[in-house]
């Protein structure tokens, strides 16, 4: 497919890199010379200098041949205008990254579609939903649902001395319909077979029926009570969305923010939460506000280093679990190594949503794992597929690819647990593929 990407920032660059690797014809439109040079020097894609909202620039970029336009500049208005111009030029699919909440309201979305914007992605909303999902599963580092919630992937950290460490996977006694889909060890993703072993401090990805996954957390982790008290540092857009989400679940939320204006804006939309103006790095303030009693501390400022510092302070003061937002995805591994429980990148989460749309068709969903070291794909097998009526043992998958689950007639089965020959029908398949 010919794809136009407007904007060569972090998201635009990452999308251009991934889509070109998948053999799409990618053209990147970027005004900034330095950003454009980075793309030209590192990626095998076309670049065009100029404003992506300009009809003239779009025409020079081959808009008449494009199957999709993705606008991810720092300007909501530029992204929206670029999509509108592309739709007028006949582009079948347009996607705009939009951060202003006013543009993402339900009535506005209808208006956007009327103007030719097929999909609006709000990075902060996507991130808030992801955090909320993890908070609902206290023992998890990450949670991903597939097949309409019938299949769940759970990432957990193996504690020291676990009775499951040091045994081949084929000898582990796991609940029915649960298998190990991946192991992250020292920044390396392993797609395991039956002879691989789990080691202390590994991050392990389990996939299985949702009920089975929910019941097995205690097998690998110290049991934790449900998250009730949440302390958030920073009152930006993510915090605003997340605070209202958590209030609806009955969680007690307290937010600390230096900027008085942000505090007032959050207080206007919050019904139950406590909003405090203060410095999140002030140890006395953190102690006074009960950071040690918090079930989760979320560091959501725009400063990666500040978020790391606050999370380490919170851990030192007794916080049960820490979450850190990062702008630079290369920091993810480092932060996890120094003790942060959950590290997430709004840019990567946004890219995952966009990739899902690009690959639309047989691919139902795409989830990027551990800073995009691996992908979890949900794929619907059509009747015409070469996989239909073939045994899994005869299917030659690429190296480091595992079919984790098959959903057939509404029932999920874990493929590795099935020892007898299995026939793949035109159903939904979830798989994990290491890059």
Order of alpha helices (4+ residues) and beta strands (2+ residues): beta-alpha-beta-alpha-beta-alpha-beta-alpha-beta-alpha-beta-alpha-beta-beta-beta-beta-beta-alpha-beta-alpha-beta-alpha-beta-alpha-beta-alpha-beta-alpha-beta-alpha-beta-beta-beta-beta-beta
